[in-house]
């Protein structure tokens, strides 16, 4: 899976309330939630994002509550990948479950806002086109890749033998 987009940089400990304010938790609409993504820490963020862009962050991204709305809002905004030094465990799983790829990269702090990134998830390579740098990251196990490629856990289950269509 090859992804290409502009980087939007965030720091450490971005929590789920930063990603999507509790005010909007009564909605399940992915596009609406996307329009409110990160507004607690950057009011104009959603207006600057283009389809295919990438969030890059520091350590412990997605900490806080276990709400699935956080990765849903990111995906609903059109972000196709989140790269961070580390992720809160429940956020990691929620992101995979909705088909939002996320990768850990200890050198995430070397990527700058507006850098153009090209990411090949199938081989674990991140190329920073702007800085002419290449990074290696882990490759998802086949079952996680299958979930992401299918667009989420529920869609993946339906593709498995015996799954309902």
DSSP file (Angstrom, degrees, kcal/mol; ACC not computed):
  #  RESIDUE AA STRUCTURE BP1 BP2  ACC     N-H-->O    O-->H-N    N-H-->O    O-->H-N    TCO  KAPPA ALPHA  PHI   PSI    X-CA   Y-CA   Z-CA
    1    1 A X              0   0    0      0, 0.0   120,-2.6     0, 0.0     2,-0.5   0.000 360.0 360.0 360.0 118.6    0.0    0.0    0.0
    2    2 A X  E     -A  120   0A   0    118,-0.2     2,-0.4   119,-0.1   118,-0.2  -0.887 360.0-178.4-105.7 126.3    1.6    3.3   -1.2
    3    3 A X  E     -A  119   0A   0    116,-3.1   116,-3.4    -2,-0.5     2,-0.4  -0.938   5.0-175.5-123.3 144.7    0.5    6.6    0.4
    4    4 A X  E     +A  118   0A   0     -2,-0.4     2,-0.3   114,-0.2   114,-0.2  -0.989  22.5 123.5-142.3 132.1    1.7   10.1   -0.4
    5    5 A X  E     -A  117   0A   0    112,-2.2   112,-3.1    -2,-0.4     2,-0.3  -0.989  55.7 -76.7-171.7 174.8    0.8   13.3    1.3
    6    6 A X  E     -A  116   0A   0     -2,-0.3    48,-2.7   110,-0.2     2,-0.3  -0.650  48.3-118.1 -86.6 140.3    1.8   16.4    3.1
    7    7 A X  E     -d   54   0B   0    108,-2.7   107,-3.1    -2,-0.3     2,-0.5  -0.597  19.7-164.9 -82.9 138.7    2.9   16.2    6.8
    8    8 A X  E     -d   55   0B   0     46,-2.2    48,-2.7    -2,-0.3     2,-0.3  -0.990  22.3-142.7-120.5 117.6    1.0   18.0    9.6
    9    9 A X  E     +d   56   0B   0     -2,-0.5     2,-0.3    46,-0.2    48,-0.2  -0.638  24.7 169.9 -96.2 136.0    3.1   18.0   12.7
   10   10 A X        -     0   0    0     46,-2.6    48,-0.2    -2,-0.3     4,-0.0  -0.915  24.3-124.8-133.9 162.1    1.9   17.6   16.3
   11   11 A X        -     0   0    0     -2,-0.3    47,-1.8     1,-0.2     3,-0.4   0.192  44.4 -51.1 -89.5-153.2    3.9   17.1   19.6
   12   12 A X  S    S+     0   0    0      1,-0.2    -1,-0.2    45,-0.2    48,-0.2  -0.410 108.2  19.9 -82.7 158.1    3.8   14.6   22.4
   13   13 A X        +     0   0    0     46,-3.0     2,-0.7     1,-0.2    -1,-0.2   0.818  66.5 175.7  56.1  41.6    0.8   13.4   24.4
   14   14 A X        -     0   0    0     -3,-0.4    48,-3.0    45,-0.4    49,-0.9  -0.695  20.2-155.4 -75.8 114.9   -1.9   14.4   21.9
   15   15 A X  B >>  -g   63   0C   0     -2,-0.7     4,-2.0    47,-0.2     3,-0.7  -0.389  28.2-102.9 -95.2 171.6   -5.0   13.0   23.7
   16   16 A X  H 3> S+     0   0    0     47,-2.4     4,-2.5     1,-0.3    48,-0.1   0.782 121.5  57.1 -65.2 -26.8   -8.3   11.9   22.3
   17   17 A X  H 34 S+     0   0    0     46,-0.2    -1,-0.3     2,-0.2    23,-0.2   0.816 107.1  49.7 -71.7 -29.9   -9.9   15.1   23.6
   18   18 A X  H <4 S+     0   0    0     -3,-0.7    22,-0.6     1,-0.1    23,-0.4   0.881 112.1  48.2 -69.6 -39.1   -7.4   17.1   21.5
   19   19 A X  H  < S+     0   0    0     -4,-2.0    19,-2.9     1,-0.3     2,-0.3   0.935 134.5   1.3 -69.7 -47.4   -8.2   15.0   18.5
   20   20 A X  S  < S-     0   0    0     -4,-2.5    -1,-0.3    17,-0.2    17,-0.1  -0.936  81.0-123.2-145.6 121.3  -12.0   15.3   18.8
   21   21 A X    >   -     0   0    0     15,-0.4     3,-2.0    -2,-0.3     4,-0.1  -0.276  21.6-120.9 -63.7 144.9  -13.7   17.3   21.5
   22   22 A X  G >  S+     0   0    0      1,-0.3     3,-1.7     2,-0.2     4,-0.2   0.743 106.4  77.0 -57.5 -25.0  -16.2   15.6   23.7
   23   23 A X  G 3  S+     0   0    0      1,-0.3     3,-0.4     2,-0.1    -1,-0.3   0.792  96.1  46.9 -54.6 -30.0  -18.9   18.0   22.5
   24   24 A X  G X  S+     0   0    0     -3,-2.0     3,-1.9     1,-0.2    -1,-0.3   0.330  77.9 103.5 -99.2   6.8  -19.1   16.1   19.2
   25   25 A X  T <   +     0   0    0     -3,-1.7    -1,-0.2     1,-0.3    -2,-0.1   0.584  67.6  71.4 -71.2  -7.5  -19.3   12.6   20.6
   26   26 A X  T 3  S+     0   0    0     -3,-0.4     2,-0.3    -4,-0.2    -1,-0.3   0.538  88.5  80.1 -81.9  -4.9  -23.1   12.4   19.9
   27   27 A X    <   -     0   0    0     -3,-1.9    -3,-0.0     1,-0.1    42,-0.0  -0.790  49.7-177.1-102.7 145.7  -22.3   12.2   16.2
   28   28 A X        +     0   0    0     -2,-0.3     2,-0.7    44,-0.0    -1,-0.1   0.283  48.3 122.1-112.6   2.9  -21.2    9.1   14.2
   29   29 A X     >  -     0   0    0      1,-0.2     4,-2.8     2,-0.1     5,-0.2  -0.578  51.0-157.1 -76.3 112.8  -20.8   11.1   11.0
   30   30 A X  H  > S+     0   0    0     -2,-0.7     4,-2.3     1,-0.2    -1,-0.2   0.879  90.7  47.7 -57.6 -44.2  -17.2   10.6    9.8
   31   31 A X  H  > S+     0   0    0      2,-0.2     4,-1.8     1,-0.2    -1,-0.2   0.908 112.8  48.3 -67.7 -42.5  -17.1   13.7    7.6
   32   32 A X  H  > S+     0   0    0      2,-0.2     4,-0.7     1,-0.2     3,-0.3   0.949 112.9  47.7 -62.1 -48.6  -18.6   15.9   10.4
   33   33 A X  H >< S+     0   0    0     -4,-2.8     3,-1.1     1,-0.2     4,-0.4   0.895 109.4  55.2 -59.3 -39.7  -16.2   14.6   13.0
   34   34 A X  H >< S+     0   0    0     -4,-2.3     3,-1.1     1,-0.3    -1,-0.2   0.865 100.5  58.4 -60.0 -36.8  -13.4   15.1   10.5
   35   35 A X  H 3< S+     0   0    0     -4,-1.8    -1,-0.3    -3,-0.3    -2,-0.2   0.682 111.4  42.5 -68.0 -15.9  -14.4   18.8   10.1
   36   36 A X  T X< S+     0   0    0     -3,-1.1     3,-1.7    -4,-0.7   -15,-0.4   0.356  83.5 135.5-108.3   1.8  -13.8   19.2   13.9
   37   37 A X  T <  S-     0   0    0     -3,-1.1     9,-0.4    -4,-0.4   -17,-0.2  -0.305  80.7  -7.4 -59.4 128.3  -10.6   17.1   14.1
   38   38 A X  T >> S+     0   0    0    -19,-2.9     4,-2.3   -20,-0.2     3,-1.4   0.525  87.4 134.8  66.7  11.2   -7.9   18.8   16.2
   39   39 A X  T <4  +     0   0    0     -3,-1.7     4,-0.2   -20,-0.3    -2,-0.1   0.762  62.4  65.6 -65.2 -22.7   -9.9   22.0   16.7
   40   40 A X  T 34 S+     0   0    0    -22,-0.6    -1,-0.3    -4,-0.3     3,-0.1   0.791 119.1  22.5 -67.2 -25.9   -9.1   22.1   20.4
   41   41 A X  T <4 S+     0   0    0     -3,-1.4    -2,-0.2   -23,-0.4    -1,-0.2   0.573 139.9  22.1-115.8 -14.2   -5.4   22.6   19.7
   42   42 A X    ><  -     0   0    0     -4,-2.3     3,-2.0     1,-0.1     4,-0.4  -0.652  62.0-168.2-155.6  92.0   -5.5   24.1   16.1
   43   43 A X  T 3  S+     0   0    0      1,-0.3     3,-0.3    -2,-0.2     4,-0.2   0.810  89.2  44.1 -54.9 -37.5   -8.7   25.7   15.1
   44   44 A X  T >> S+     0   0    0      1,-0.2     4,-1.0     2,-0.1     3,-0.6   0.359  82.6 104.3 -91.4   6.2   -7.8   26.0   11.4
   45   45 A X  H X> S+     0   0    0     -3,-2.0     3,-1.4     1,-0.2     4,-0.9   0.925  76.2  51.9 -55.4 -53.0   -6.4   22.5   11.0
   46   46 A X  H 34 S+     0   0    0     -9,-0.4     3,-0.4    -4,-0.4    -1,-0.2   0.808 107.0  54.7 -58.1 -31.2   -9.3   20.8    9.2
   47   47 A X  H <4 S+     0   0    0     -3,-0.6    -1,-0.3     1,-0.2    -2,-0.2   0.734 107.3  50.5 -75.4 -22.0   -9.2   23.6    6.6
   48   48 A X  H << S+     0   0    0     -3,-1.4     2,-0.3    -4,-1.0    -1,-0.2   0.597  89.7  98.6 -90.3 -12.1   -5.5   23.1    5.8
   49   49 A X     <  -     0   0    0     -4,-0.9     2,-0.3    -3,-0.4    30,-0.0  -0.588  54.4-162.3 -84.3 135.6   -5.8   19.3    5.3
   50   50 A X    >   -     0   0    0     -2,-0.3     3,-2.3   -44,-0.1   -44,-0.1  -0.840  40.1 -82.8-108.3 152.1   -6.0   17.8    1.8
   51   51 A X  T 3  S+     0   0    0     -2,-0.3    28,-0.2     1,-0.3    27,-0.1  -0.294 118.9  25.4 -51.1 128.4   -7.2   14.3    1.0
   52   52 A X  T 3  S+     0   0    0     26,-2.9    -1,-0.3     1,-0.3    27,-0.2   0.329  87.5 141.4  97.7  -7.1   -4.2   12.0    1.5
   53   53 A X    <   -     0   0    0     -3,-2.3    27,-2.3    25,-0.2    28,-0.7  -0.131  42.1-132.5 -66.8 169.1   -2.3   14.1    4.0
   54   54 A X  E     -de   7  81B   0    -48,-2.7   -46,-2.2    25,-0.2     2,-0.4  -0.971   1.0-138.8-130.6 133.9   -0.5   12.6    6.9
   55   55 A X  E     -de   8  82B   0     26,-2.1    28,-3.1    -2,-0.4     2,-0.4  -0.791  18.9-168.8 -89.1 135.2   -0.3   13.4   10.6
   56   56 A X  E     +de   9  83B   0    -48,-2.7   -46,-2.6    -2,-0.4     2,-0.3  -0.994  17.0 162.8-123.7 131.0    3.1   13.2   12.2
   57   57 A X  E     - e   0  84B   0     26,-2.5    28,-0.9    -2,-0.4   -46,-0.2  -0.855  32.9-111.0-142.8 173.8    3.4   13.3   16.0
   58   58 A X        -     0   0    0    -47,-1.8    28,-1.2    -2,-0.3    27,-1.0   0.346  64.2 -34.9 -84.1-142.7    5.6   12.7   19.0
   59   59 A X  S    S+     0   0    0     26,-0.3   -46,-3.0     1,-0.2   -45,-0.4  -0.460 115.1  18.8 -85.8 154.9    5.2   10.1   21.7
   60   60 A X  S >  S-     0   0    0      1,-0.2     3,-1.2   -48,-0.2    27,-0.3   0.813  74.3-176.9  63.4  37.2    2.0    8.7   23.2
   61   61 A X  B 3   +h   87   0D   0     25,-2.5    27,-2.6    -3,-0.5    -1,-0.2  -0.457  66.5  22.1 -66.5 134.1   -0.4    9.9   20.4
   62   62 A X  T 3  S+     0   0    0    -48,-3.0    -1,-0.2    25,-0.2   -47,-0.2   0.672  84.0 155.7  84.6  19.2   -4.0    9.1   21.2
   63   63 A X  B <   +g   15   0C   0     -3,-1.2   -47,-2.4   -49,-0.9     2,-0.4  -0.223  37.4  51.5 -69.5 168.6   -3.7    8.9   24.9
   64   64 A X  S    S+     0   0    0    -49,-0.2    27,-0.1   -48,-0.1   -50,-0.0  -0.845  96.9  13.8 107.9-141.6   -6.7    9.5   27.1
   65   65 A X        -     0   0    0     -2,-0.4   -49,-0.1     1,-0.1    26,-0.0  -0.151  69.3-117.9 -72.9 167.8  -10.1    7.9   26.7
   66   66 A X        +     0   0    0      4,-0.0    -1,-0.1    24,-0.0    -2,-0.0   0.206  58.6 147.3 -90.6  16.1  -10.8    4.8   24.6
   67   67 A X    >   -     0   0    0      1,-0.2     3,-0.8     2,-0.1     4,-0.4  -0.274  43.8-151.4 -62.5 133.1  -13.3    6.6   22.3
   68   68 A X  T 3> S+     0   0    0      1,-0.2     4,-1.8     2,-0.2     5,-0.2   0.657  85.7  83.1 -74.1 -17.1  -13.3    5.4   18.7
   69   69 A X  H 3> S+     0   0    0      1,-0.2     4,-2.6     2,-0.2    -1,-0.2   0.801  79.7  66.8 -58.0 -29.7  -14.4    8.8   17.6
   70   70 A X  H <> S+     0   0    0     -3,-0.8     4,-1.7     2,-0.2    -1,-0.2   0.974 107.9  33.6 -62.6 -58.0  -10.7   10.0   17.6
   71   71 A X  H  > S+     0   0    0     -4,-0.4     4,-2.6     1,-0.2     5,-0.2   0.852 116.2  58.9 -66.8 -29.4   -9.4    7.8   14.8
   72   72 A X  H  X S+     0   0    0     -4,-1.8     4,-2.8     1,-0.2    -1,-0.2   0.912 105.6  49.0 -61.9 -41.5  -12.8    8.1   13.0
   73   73 A X  H  X S+     0   0    0     -4,-2.6     4,-1.3     2,-0.2   -36,-0.2   0.890 110.8  50.4 -66.6 -37.7  -12.4   11.9   12.9
   74   74 A X  H  X>S+     0   0    0     -4,-1.7     5,-1.6    -5,-0.2     4,-0.6   0.947 114.9  42.5 -63.6 -48.3   -8.9   11.6   11.5
   75   75 A X  H ><5S+     0   0    0     -4,-2.6     3,-1.2     1,-0.2    -2,-0.2   0.893 110.7  56.9 -64.9 -39.8  -10.0    9.3    8.8
   76   76 A X  H 3<5S+     0   0    0     -4,-2.8    -1,-0.2     1,-0.3    -2,-0.2   0.762 101.3  57.4 -63.7 -25.7  -13.1   11.4    8.1
   77   77 A X  H 3<5S-     0   0    0     -4,-1.3    -1,-0.3    -3,-0.4    -2,-0.2   0.667 123.0-104.6 -77.5 -17.2  -10.9   14.4    7.5
   78   78 A X  T <<5 +     0   0    0     -3,-1.2   -26,-2.9    -4,-0.6     2,-0.3   0.450  69.4 148.1 104.9   2.0   -9.1   12.5    4.7
   79   79 A X      < -     0   0    0     -5,-1.6    -1,-0.4   -28,-0.2   -25,-0.2  -0.550  27.4-168.9 -66.4 131.2   -5.8   11.8    6.6
   80   80 A X        +     0   0    0    -27,-2.3    21,-0.5    -2,-0.3     2,-0.3   0.527  62.7  16.9-103.2  -6.9   -4.6    8.5    5.3
   81   81 A X  E     -ef  54 101B   0    -28,-0.7   -26,-2.1    19,-0.1     2,-0.5  -0.974  55.2-150.7-162.8 144.8   -1.8    7.7    7.8
   82   82 A X  E     -ef  55 102B   0     19,-1.6    21,-2.4    -2,-0.3     2,-0.5  -0.994  14.4-170.4-120.1 127.4   -0.6    8.7   11.3
   83   83 A X  E     +ef  56 103B   0    -28,-3.1   -26,-2.5    -2,-0.5     2,-0.3  -0.963  18.7 156.0-113.3 130.8    3.1    8.5   12.0
   84   84 A X  E     -ef  57 104B   0     19,-2.1    21,-2.3    -2,-0.5   -26,-0.2  -0.978  54.8-114.5-149.6 161.5    4.2    8.9   15.6
   85   85 A X  S    S-     0   0    0    -27,-1.0     2,-0.3   -28,-0.9   -26,-0.3   0.889 100.9 -15.4 -62.8 -38.5    7.0    8.0   18.0
   86   86 A X        -     0   0    0    -28,-1.2   -25,-2.5    18,-0.1     2,-0.3  -0.978  64.9-140.1-160.3 161.5    4.5    5.9   19.9
   87   87 A X  B     -h   61   0D   0     -2,-0.3     2,-0.2   -27,-0.3   -25,-0.2  -0.921  29.2-104.7-125.2 148.8    0.8    5.4   20.3
   88   88 A X     >  -     0   0    0    -27,-2.6     4,-2.4    -2,-0.3     3,-0.2  -0.548  40.1-122.0 -64.8 139.0   -1.5    4.8   23.2
   89   89 A X  H  > S+     0   0    0      1,-0.2     4,-2.1    -2,-0.2     5,-0.2   0.887 108.3  47.5 -56.8 -46.5   -2.4    1.1   23.0
   90   90 A X  H  > S+     0   0    0      1,-0.2     4,-2.5     2,-0.2    -1,-0.2   0.870 111.7  51.4 -68.0 -34.7   -6.2    1.6   22.8
   91   91 A X  H  > S+     0   0    0    -29,-0.2     4,-2.8     2,-0.2     5,-0.2   0.920 107.3  54.4 -64.4 -42.7   -5.8    4.3   20.1
   92   92 A X  H  X S+     0   0    0     -4,-2.4     4,-2.2     1,-0.2    -2,-0.2   0.942 112.6  42.3 -55.0 -50.1   -3.6    1.9   18.1
   93   93 A X  H  X S+     0   0    0     -4,-2.1     4,-2.7     1,-0.2    -1,-0.2   0.899 113.2  51.8 -68.4 -40.9   -6.2   -0.8   18.1
   94   94 A X  H  X S+     0   0    0     -4,-2.5     4,-1.2     2,-0.2    -1,-0.2   0.902 109.7  51.0 -61.2 -40.3   -9.1    1.6   17.4
   95   95 A X  H ><>S+     0   0    0     -4,-2.8     5,-3.0     1,-0.2     3,-0.6   0.943 112.4  45.0 -62.8 -48.2   -7.3    3.0   14.4
   96   96 A X  H ><5S+     0   0    0     -4,-2.2     3,-1.6     1,-0.2    -2,-0.2   0.922 108.2  58.7 -60.5 -43.5   -6.6   -0.4   13.0
   97   97 A X  H 3<5S+     0   0    0     -4,-2.7    56,-2.7     1,-0.3    57,-0.5   0.764 110.4  41.9 -61.2 -25.5  -10.2   -1.5   13.7
   98   98 A X  T <<5S-     0   0    0     -4,-1.2    -1,-0.3    -3,-0.6    -2,-0.2   0.411 121.9-104.7-100.7   2.3  -11.5    1.3   11.5
   99   99 A X  T < 5S+     0   0    0     -3,-1.6     2,-0.7    -4,-0.5    -3,-0.2   0.725  72.8 140.2  86.1  22.2   -8.9    0.9    8.8
  100  100 A X      < -     0   0    0     -5,-3.0    -1,-0.2    -6,-0.2    -2,-0.1  -0.879  47.1-137.5 -98.4 111.3   -6.7    3.9    9.6
  101  101 A X  E     -f   81   0B   0     -2,-0.7   -19,-1.6   -21,-0.5     2,-0.4  -0.438  25.0-179.9 -69.9 139.7   -3.0    2.9    9.2
  102  102 A X  E     -f   82   0B   0    -21,-0.2     2,-0.4    -2,-0.1   -19,-0.2  -0.998   4.8-169.4-138.1 140.1   -0.6    4.1   11.9
  103  103 A X  E     -f   83   0B   0    -21,-2.4   -19,-2.1    -2,-0.4     2,-0.4  -0.984  19.0-129.8-134.0 144.0    3.1    3.5   12.1
  104  104 A X  E     +f   84   0B   0     -2,-0.4    34,-0.4   -21,-0.2     2,-0.3  -0.743  27.0 173.6 -89.8 136.7    5.7    4.1   14.8
  105  105 A X    >   -     0   0    0    -21,-2.3     3,-1.8    -2,-0.4     4,-0.1  -0.906  23.4-158.6-144.8 111.9    8.8    6.0   13.8
  106  106 A X  T 3  S+     0   0    0     -2,-0.3     3,-0.4     1,-0.3   -21,-0.1   0.748  96.1  56.2 -65.4 -21.4   11.3    7.0   16.5
  107  107 A X  T >   +     0   0    0      1,-0.2     3,-2.4   -23,-0.1     4,-0.3   0.174  69.5 118.9 -92.5  18.0   12.7    9.6   14.1
  108  108 A X  G X   +     0   0    0     -3,-1.8     3,-1.6     1,-0.3    -1,-0.2   0.800  64.3  66.9 -54.8 -31.1    9.3   11.3   13.7
  109  109 A X  G 3  S+     0   0    0     -3,-0.4    -1,-0.3     1,-0.3    -2,-0.1   0.650  89.8  64.6 -68.5 -12.7   10.6   14.6   15.1
  110  110 A X  G <  S+     0   0    0     -3,-2.4     2,-0.4     2,-0.1    -1,-0.3   0.610  84.9  89.0 -83.0 -11.5   12.9   15.0   12.1
  111  111 A X    <   -     0   0    0     -3,-1.6     2,-0.3    -4,-0.3     3,-0.0  -0.717  69.5-151.6 -87.2 134.7    9.9   15.4    9.8
  112  112 A X    >   -     0   0    0     -2,-0.4     3,-2.0     1,-0.1  -105,-0.2  -0.694  27.4 -85.1-106.6 157.0    8.6   19.0    9.5
  113  113 A X  T 3  S+     0   0    0     -2,-0.3  -105,-0.2     1,-0.3     3,-0.1  -0.348 115.9  19.5 -55.1 137.1    5.2   20.4    8.8
  114  114 A X  T 3  S+     0   0    0   -107,-3.1    -1,-0.3     1,-0.3  -106,-0.1   0.355  86.3 140.8  77.4  -1.7    4.5   20.5    5.0
  115  115 A X    <   -     0   0    0     -3,-2.0  -108,-2.7  -108,-0.1     2,-0.6  -0.466  55.0-123.4 -62.4 142.8    7.2   17.9    4.2
  116  116 A X  E     -A    6   0A   0   -110,-0.2    13,-1.9    -2,-0.1    14,-1.0  -0.815  31.7-165.9 -91.5 126.0    5.9   15.6    1.4
  117  117 A X  E     -AB   5 128A   0   -112,-3.1  -112,-2.2    -2,-0.6     2,-0.4  -0.873  15.9-165.0-115.0 144.2    6.0   12.0    2.5
  118  118 A X  E     -AB   4 127A   0      9,-2.5     9,-3.3    -2,-0.4     2,-0.5  -0.995  16.0-170.5-125.6 122.8    5.7    8.9    0.4
  119  119 A X  E     -AB   3 126A   0   -116,-3.4  -116,-3.1    -2,-0.4     2,-0.8  -0.957  17.2-165.3-124.0 125.9    5.1    5.7    2.5
  120  120 A X  E >>> -AB   2 125A   0      5,-2.8     5,-1.8    -2,-0.5     4,-1.2  -0.877   7.1-176.6-108.1  98.4    5.1    2.1    1.3
  121  121 A X  T 345S+     0   0    0   -120,-2.6    19,-0.5    -2,-0.8    -1,-0.1   0.770  76.7  67.2 -66.3 -26.4    3.4    0.2    4.1
  122  122 A X  T 345S+     0   0    0   -121,-0.4    -1,-0.2     1,-0.2    17,-0.1   0.761 117.9  22.2 -69.3 -24.1    4.0   -3.1    2.3
  123  123 A X  T <45S-     0   0    0     -3,-1.0    -1,-0.2  -122,-0.2    -2,-0.2   0.405 108.1-115.0-120.4  -1.7    7.8   -2.8    2.9
  124  124 A X  T  <5 +     0   0    0     -4,-1.2    13,-3.1     1,-0.2     2,-0.4   0.876  63.0 144.9  72.9  38.8    7.9   -0.4    5.8
  125  125 A X  E   < -BC 120 136A   0     -5,-1.8    -5,-2.8    11,-0.2     2,-0.5  -0.933  30.2-170.2-114.8 133.3    9.6    2.5    4.1
  126  126 A X  E     -BC 119 135A   0      9,-2.6     9,-3.1    -2,-0.4     2,-0.6  -0.984   8.7-165.9-117.7 120.2    8.9    6.2    4.7
  127  127 A X  E     -BC 118 134A   0     -9,-3.3    -9,-2.5    -2,-0.5     2,-1.1  -0.935  11.8-153.5-110.8 121.5   10.5    8.6    2.2
  128  128 A X  E  >> -BC 117 133A   0      5,-3.3     5,-1.7    -2,-0.6     4,-1.2  -0.806  12.8-174.3 -90.1  99.7   10.6   12.3    3.0
  129  129 A X  T  45S+     0   0    0    -13,-1.9    -1,-0.2    -2,-1.1     3,-0.2   0.880  79.6  54.9 -64.1 -39.9   10.7   13.7   -0.5
  130  130 A X  T  45S+     0   0    0    -14,-1.0    -1,-0.2     1,-0.2   -13,-0.1   0.912 120.6  29.0 -61.3 -45.1   11.2   17.3    0.8
  131  131 A X  T  45S-     0   0    0    -15,-0.2    -1,-0.2     2,-0.1    -2,-0.2   0.446 103.4-125.1 -96.4  -1.9   14.3   16.4    2.9
  132  132 A X  T  <5 +     0   0    0     -4,-1.2     2,-0.3     1,-0.2    -3,-0.2   0.935  64.4 136.3  53.0  50.9   15.5   13.5    0.7
  133  133 A X  E   < -C  128   0A   0     -5,-1.7    -5,-3.3     2,-0.0     2,-0.4  -0.932  40.9-155.0-124.8 150.0   15.6   11.1    3.7
  134  134 A X  E     -C  127   0A   0     -2,-0.3     2,-0.3    -7,-0.2    -7,-0.2  -0.986   8.7-168.6-127.1 137.9   14.4    7.6    4.0
  135  135 A X  E     -C  126   0A   0     -9,-3.1    -9,-2.6    -2,-0.4     2,-0.4  -0.909  14.5-137.2-123.5 150.5   13.3    5.8    7.2
  136  136 A X  E     +C  125   0A   0     -2,-0.3     2,-0.3   -11,-0.2   -11,-0.2  -0.908  26.7 171.7-107.4 135.4   12.5    2.2    7.9
  137  137 A X        -     0   0    0    -13,-3.1   -32,-0.1    -2,-0.4     2,-0.0  -0.855  39.2 -78.1-133.3 170.2    9.5    1.2   10.0
  138  138 A X        -     0   0    0    -34,-0.4     2,-0.4    -2,-0.3   -14,-0.1  -0.331  40.2-126.7 -69.5 151.0    7.9   -2.1   10.9
  139  139 A X        -     0   0    0    -16,-0.1   -17,-0.1   -17,-0.1     2,-0.1  -0.805  28.9-110.2 -95.4 139.4    5.6   -3.9    8.4
  140  140 A X        -     0   0    0    -19,-0.5    -1,-0.0    -2,-0.4   -37,-0.0  -0.403  36.0-106.3 -64.5 142.2    2.1   -4.8    9.6
  141  141 A X    >>  -     0   0    0      1,-0.1     4,-2.6    -2,-0.1     3,-0.5  -0.316  39.5-101.3 -60.4 157.6    1.5   -8.5   10.1
  142  142 A X  H 3> S+     0   0    0      1,-0.2     4,-2.6     2,-0.2     5,-0.2   0.860 121.0  52.9 -53.3 -42.3   -0.7  -10.0    7.3
  143  143 A X  H 3> S+     0   0    0      2,-0.2     4,-1.7     1,-0.2    -1,-0.2   0.885 111.4  45.8 -67.5 -35.9   -3.9  -10.0    9.4
  144  144 A X  H <> S+     0   0    0     -3,-0.5     4,-2.5     2,-0.2    -1,-0.2   0.906 112.1  51.6 -70.8 -40.2   -3.5   -6.3   10.3
  145  145 A X  H  X S+     0   0    0     -4,-2.6     4,-3.1     1,-0.2     5,-0.3   0.907 108.3  53.0 -58.7 -41.1   -2.7   -5.4    6.7
  146  146 A X  H  X S+     0   0    0     -4,-2.6     4,-1.9    -5,-0.2    -1,-0.2   0.893 108.6  49.0 -61.5 -40.6   -5.8   -7.3    5.7
  147  147 A X  H  X>S+     0   0    0     -4,-1.7     5,-2.7     2,-0.2     4,-0.8   0.935 114.7  44.8 -63.9 -46.5   -7.9   -5.3    8.2
  148  148 A X  H ><5S+     0   0    0     -4,-2.5     3,-1.0     1,-0.2    -2,-0.2   0.940 113.9  48.2 -64.0 -48.5   -6.5   -2.0    6.9
  149  149 A X  H 3<5S+     0   0    0     -4,-3.1    -1,-0.2     1,-0.3    -2,-0.2   0.852 109.7  53.9 -62.6 -34.6   -6.8   -2.9    3.2
  150  150 A X  H 3<5S-     0   0    0     -4,-1.9    -1,-0.3    -5,-0.3    -2,-0.2   0.673 120.1-109.6 -72.7 -16.8  -10.4   -4.0    3.8
  151  151 A X  T <<5S-     0   0    0     -3,-1.0    -3,-0.2    -4,-0.8     2,-0.2   0.604  79.1 -20.4  96.2  13.9  -11.3   -0.6    5.4
  152  152 A X  S  ><S-     0   0    0     -5,-2.7     4,-2.2    -6,-0.2   -54,-0.3  -0.617  80.8 -72.9 135.9 166.9  -11.7   -1.9    8.9
  153  153 A X  H  > S+     0   0    0    -56,-2.7     4,-2.8     1,-0.2     5,-0.2   0.902 122.9  50.6 -60.8 -46.9  -12.3   -4.9   11.1
  154  154 A X  H  > S+     0   0    0    -57,-0.5     4,-1.6     1,-0.2    -1,-0.2   0.913 113.3  45.8 -61.9 -42.1  -16.0   -5.4   10.3
  155  155 A X  H  > S+     0   0    0      1,-0.2     4,-0.8     2,-0.2    -1,-0.2   0.881 112.8  51.4 -67.3 -37.1  -15.4   -5.2    6.6
  156  156 A X  H >X S+     0   0    0     -4,-2.2     3,-1.0     1,-0.2     4,-0.8   0.919 106.2  53.8 -65.3 -44.0  -12.4   -7.6    6.9
  157  157 A X  H >< S+     0   0    0     -4,-2.8     3,-0.9     1,-0.3    -1,-0.2   0.885 104.4  56.0 -58.1 -39.4  -14.5  -10.1    8.9
  158  158 A X  H 3< S+     0   0    0     -4,-1.6    -1,-0.3     1,-0.2    -2,-0.2   0.752 104.6  53.5 -66.1 -23.2  -17.1  -10.2    6.2
  159  159 A X  H << S+     0   0    0     -3,-1.0    -1,-0.2    -4,-0.8    -2,-0.2   0.628  91.8  95.3 -85.8 -13.4  -14.3  -11.2    3.6
  160  160 A X  S X< S-     0   0    0     -3,-0.9     3,-3.1    -4,-0.8     2,-0.0  -0.391  95.1 -80.6 -78.8 155.0  -13.2  -14.2    5.7
  161  161 A X  T 3  S+     0   0    0      1,-0.3    -1,-0.1    -2,-0.1     3,-0.1  -0.309 121.5  15.1 -54.1 125.2  -14.4  -17.7    5.1
  162  162 A X  T 3  S+     0   0    0      1,-0.3    -1,-0.3    -4,-0.1     2,-0.1   0.325  94.7 136.3  89.8  -8.4  -17.8  -18.0    6.7
  163  163 A X    <   -     0   0    0     -3,-3.1    -1,-0.3    -6,-0.1     2,-0.2  -0.423  59.5-111.0 -71.4 147.9  -18.2  -14.2    7.1
  164  164 A X              0   0    0      1,-0.1    -4,-0.1    -3,-0.1    -1,-0.1  -0.569 360.0 360.0 -78.5 141.9  -21.6  -12.8    6.3
  165  165 A X              0   0    0     -2,-0.2    -1,-0.1    -6,-0.1    -7,-0.1   0.394 360.0 360.0-100.6 360.0  -21.8  -10.6    3.2
